[in-house]
Amino acid sequence: MQHGVRPFKVDFGLLLSFLTLTALGILTIYSVTSGAGGSRGVEKQHIKQIYWAITGIAIFILLLFVHYQKLGEYAFIIYICSILILVITLFFGKRVRGAKSWITVIGGFGFQPSEFVKICTILMLAKYLERTGEEIKKIVHVVIALIIVIVPLGLIVLQPDFGTALVYLPIGIVMLYFGGIKVAHFLSMLTVLGIAIALPLLTTFSTLVQSSSLAFLQMLNDPKAILIIALMFGILTVISFILHKLLRKDFILKSTKIFLIFFSGLILSAFFSRLLKPYQVERLIVFLKPTIDPYGAGYNIIQSKIAVGAGGFFGKGLLGGTQSQLGFLPERSTDFIFSIFAEEWGFIGAFFLLALYALFLYRGITIINDSKDLFGSLVAAGIVGMFLFHIIINIGMTIGIMPVTGIPLPFMSYGGSFLLTSIAATAILYNIEMRRYSR
């Protein structure tokens, strides 16, 4: 039988949504950098974004000629190379905004490897989960799958670039869910992550608000105190495990699992507390009450909410936003580009933008369900999880319901590495959909 592709079927929903979003991003960046609020350092950003968009479209077309299964065959090599690049970045990278996350190559061209490594990690994890199959229900394979995600995540945290590192968590969680992980393991994993992330935030929040009712949390500000409590749970885990082996009681086994979850969560919490800078933790929790630090960590959130609200129903029009044109809102072309778009185009424009993202995600979810093989479905799940996290966190932080983490908005935010990664990921999604019609 001849192998080939049936008459080509264009996925208009996926194609038009990402192209329109990219065009709107360039237009908004132009508005931000060309008006009265623009400065000499950023006035050419929209031109650079156009060049990157054209490069991205060329990459999109090239990736359509490479079967996504071929990417799976070389997933391990691609993954190892990506890890090596992260290690090189850690030692020899260029420091930007406090993070050593950039590599400069010939001609002064720089790129951020941690963005491209997202796709490499997705390919590797998808391949492992495909080969593991039903065996993923065993805890040993869950641990190996988590290691695949944790290695790049850990290297990125060491840069330190906490915002980018966070994206790897939903990628792993979504892919494990679609890979068939046991519900008990899935919930345990979420609980461990919840403890690890919540504890540093709560301790910092108690320090900022100076509340007597939360004073007991301040003793946990020291990672050593957390490690001591973790050690206690570790001892309880060992003791209860031994008792279970001797008595063979189910309730003792359940207790062992609970102790182990708290032990793991506290160890991770101490690790995060040690690595995260104080200003990073403050950014994560100030969204709960921006007025705690209105001229510091809360300033961006306050100005962003003003910009979104100032847009009203129809907006102030292109180059008409006061927050962008008068320079009140920092990071206008990157982290807070949605705020600028909402101010200029109002509720109607913001609704249209969200509709485009909804269409894009809908097509992605459809591709997950319609993929003709498990590998394609898992890759699509990882990519959709990545985009969904970016969209929810970025838009959420601009309206004050999510912490400020420096996570950009797909296709809209200024930046070559992220735009190229987003377009390449979209190309792989398109590739999976296109190959569905192969004989």
ROLUM-545047 format. One record per residue (C-alpha): z, y, x; residue in three letters. Coordinates in steps of 0.02 Angstrom, whole numbers, plus 50000, padded with zeros to 5 digits. Layout:
ZYXALA
...
This chain:
500005000050000MET
499615017350063GLN
501055029150089HIS
500875047250044GLY
501365061049929VAL
500755062549752ARG
499945078849697PRO
501115092449761PHE
502385098949636LYS
503075116349672VAL
504935118849638ASP
504735136549571PHE
506595138449532GLY
507165134949710LEU
505725144249791LEU
505765160049687LEU
507655161549686SER
507865161149875PHE
506355172449906LEU
506955185249779THR
508735184849848LEU
508065187550025THR
507005202249967ALA
508485210049874LEU
509535207850031GLY
508275217350137ILE
508175231150006LEU
510065232949999THR
510215233150189ILE
508885246750191TYR
509905256850066SER
511495254750168VAL
510735259350336THR
509465272650285SER
510535284450183GLY
511815297250234ALA
513055283750281GLY
511895275650407GLY
512215277350593SER
511125275550745ARG
511815258250780GLY
511315251050611VAL
509795261150556GLU
508575247250607LYS
509515232850526GLN
508295230950381HIS
506845229650505ILE
507735215850601LYS
508135207050438GLN
506275207350392ILE
505835199250559TYR
507165185950534TRP
506565182750356ALA
504775180250417ILE
505395168650554THR
506425159250425GLY
504935156950310ILE
503945149950458ALA
505375137750492ILE
505405133450306PHE
503555128650310ILE
503725118650471LEU
505215108750405LEU
504195103250254LEU
503105092950371PHE
504615083450440VAL
505245069650326HIS
507115072150297TYR
507395053750338GLN
506775057550514LYS
508165070350529LEU
509365056450479GLY
508695044750614GLU
509105057650747TYR
510695064050662ALA
511865057250798PHE
510885065250940ILE
510745081650844ILE
512615081450809TYR
513125077850990ILE
511975091751053CYS
512735103750927SER
514495099450985ILE
513985102351167LEU
513275119351119ILE
514935123851036LEU
515875118751194VAL
514695129351300ILE
514955143951180THR
516835142151197LEU
516745144151386PHE
515215155151414PHE
514895163551246GLY
514845182051212LYS
516365189451124ARG
515935198950964VAL
517295205950849ARG
518625196350943GLY
517765179350932ALA
516805170951072LYS
515505164150952SER
513835170451018TRP
512635163851150ILE
511405175651234THR
509785167951296VAL
508225174551384ILE
507725192251338GLY
509445196851272GLY
509185187051111PHE
510835180951041GLY
511265168150908PHE
512825160850830GLN
512825141750855PRO
514225138850728SER
513015143350588GLU
511685130750638PHE
512995117250673VAL
513385117050486LYS
511705108450455ILE
511955096650603CYS
513655091450535THR
512945088650361ILE
511575077250431LEU
512815067250536MET
514085065050397LEU
512725060350271ALA
512055047050390LYS
513795039950421TYR
514205039350235LEU
512535031150198GLU
512845017450327ARG
514655015150271THR
514195013150087GLY
515595005649982GLU
516665003750138GLU
517085022350124ILE
518455016950004LYS
519415010850157LYS
520525023950237ILE
519865020550413VAL
518115026250365HIS
518825041550277VAL
519715046150439VAL
518115044050542ILE
517145054650416ALA
518475068150428LEU
518385067650619ILE
516515071250608ILE
516955087350515VAL
518555091750609ILE
517775091450785VAL
516575106150755PRO
517855114650642LEU
519165113950779GLY
517985120750912LEU
517535135350798ILE
519375139050761VAL
519655139950949LEU
518345153750967GLN
519235159850854PRO
518105161650701ASP
519195156150557PHE
517995162050420GLY
516535151250480THR
517695136550514ALA
518305136950334LEU
516545132950270VAL
516615115650350TYR
518045110450235LEU
517075111250069PRO
515585103250155ILE
516645088150202GLY
517565087450035ILE
515985088249929VAL
515065075350034MET
516535063250033LEU
516645065049843TYR
514805060749821PHE
514965047249954GLY
516155037449841GLY
517875040749916ILE
519345033749817LYS
520145046149698VAL
521865043249778ALA
521185046949952HIS
520255062149886PHE
521815069549804LEU
522875065649957SER
521635074750068MET
521655090049954LEU
523565089949954THR
523635089450145VAL
522415104050156LEU
523395113450023GLY
525025111850121ILE
524175116350285ALA
523375132250217ILE
524695137950092ALA
526225137650205LEU
525615150550335PRO
525025161750192LEU
526685160850100LEU
527715164550256THR
526635179750298THR
526695185750117PHE
528595184650116SER
528655195150275THR
527485208550205LEU
528345210550036VAL
530105209650111GLN
530755200649957SER
532515193349967SER
531995179349849SER
530705173649977LEU
531815176050129ALA
531995157350154PHE
530135156350194LEU
530305168050342GLN
531195154550442MET
529545144850434LEU
528605158750524ASN
528925149650687ASP
527745134650714PRO
529185125750803LYS
530205125850642ALA
528735118350548ILE
528545104950683LEU
530385100250668ILE
530205097850480ILE
528595088150508ALA
529505076950631LEU
530815073150498MET
529445067750377PHE
528655057550518GLY
530285048150544ILE
530445045250357LEU
528655038550356THR
529035025950493VAL
530685020450413ILE
529955018250239SER
528445008950312PHE
529614996550399ILE
530624994450239LEU
529024990950142HIS
528534977450267LYS
530254969450247LEU
530514971350059LEU
528714972249994ARG
529164984849859LYS
527774995549785ASP
528885010849760PHE
529305010649946ILE
527445010349989LEU
527145025349875LYS
528585034449960SER
527795030750129THR
526155038450073LYS
527045054050008ILE
528005056150171PHE
526385053850269LEU
525485067250165ILE
526875079950199PHE
526925075150383PHE
525045077550402SER
525035093850303GLY
526475101350404LEU
525685096350570ILE
524065104950519LEU
525055119950456SER
525905121850625ALA
524205120550708PHE
523485134350597PHE
525025145250621SER
524845143650808ARG
522985147650815LEU
522795160950682LEU
523055178850735LYS
524285189050629PRO
522905200550564TYR
521885185350508GLN
523325178550406VAL
523665195750332GLU
521845197050277ARG
522015180350188LEU
523525185450085ILE
523335204250060VAL
522075200949920PHE
523585196049813LEU
524245213849829LYS
523085225649925PRO
524315240149904THR
525485231350026ILE
524395238150165ASP
523195250850085PRO
522625258450250TYR
522535242250347GLY
522115224650287ALA
522045230350104GLY
520865245050133TYR
519235235250123ASN
519735226749960ILE
520235243149878ILE
518615251849930GLN
517575236849878SER
518335236449703LYS
518015255149687ILE
516185252249733ALA
515955238149607VAL
516795247949468GLY
515845263949508ALA
514195255349470GLY
514555255049284GLY
513275246649172PHE
511635252549249PHE
512185257749424GLY
511855273349527LYS
510145268049590GLY
509445264549763LEU
510255275849895LEU
511385282649759GLY
513025273849794GLY
514435284949859THR
515425270849942GLN
513935265950050SER
513105282750077GLN
514735291650122LEU
515345277250230GLY
516975273350138PHE
516685254450137LEU
516625245550307PRO
515495230650342GLU
514315236750206ARG
512795226650261SER
513725210350294THR
515365205450210ASP
515315218250068PHE
513465219050029ILE
513785213049850PHE
514905228249823SER
513495239849875ILE
512235230549767PHE
513395231449616ALA
513695250049642GLU
511835253849652GLU
511225242349513TRP
512765240949403GLY
513275226649289PHE
511455222849243ILE
510955221049426GLY
512495210849471ALA
512165199349322PHE
510365196949378PHE
510935192949555LEU
512205180149492LEU
510845172549381ALA
509745170149534LEU
511165161349625TYR
511505150749470ALA
509675145549465LEU
509695141349650PHE
511285130849633LEU
510635122449475TYR
509075116749566ARG
510165110649710GLY
511275100449593ILE
509715093249510THR
509065087949680ILE
510725079249716ILE
510555069049557ASN
508685065749570ASP
508575061049755SER
507805043949779LYS
509045038349913ASP
510885040649956LEU
510555049950118PHE
509515063150030GLY
510815064949893SER
512235067150019LEU
511285079850123VAL
510885089749966ALA
512725088749914ALA
513285095750082GLY
512035110050074ILE
512475114549894VAL
514335113849937GLY
514025125550084MET
513075138249978PHE
514295137149832LEU
515785140649946PHE
514925155550026HIS
514455163049857ILE
516165160549775ILE
517185166949923ILE
516065181749966ASN
515855188449789ILE
517675184149751GLY
518315194249898MET
517275209549848THR
518105210149677ILE
519845206049742GLY
520095188149681ILE
519785179749850MET
520455183550025PRO
519385193250150VAL
518775180050271THR
517165187350341GLY
516075174550252ILE
514325181950219PRO
513315181050059LEU
511815168950070PRO
510105177350092PHE
510875194650061MET
512035198450207SER
511335205550368TYR
511255193150512GLY
509905182550590GLY
510875166550626SER
511545165050450PHE
509905169650366LEU
508935156950469LEU
510255143650434THR
510175147350247SER
508275146350243ILE
508245130450349ALA
509525122450232ALA
508455127450083THR
506935119750168ALA
507865103150184ILE
508325104049999LEU
506505107349958TYR
506005093050073ASN
507135080849980ILE
506435086349812GLU
504645085549875MET
504855067949949ARG
505525061949781ARG
503715060249725TYR
503235049249875SER
502545032249835ARG
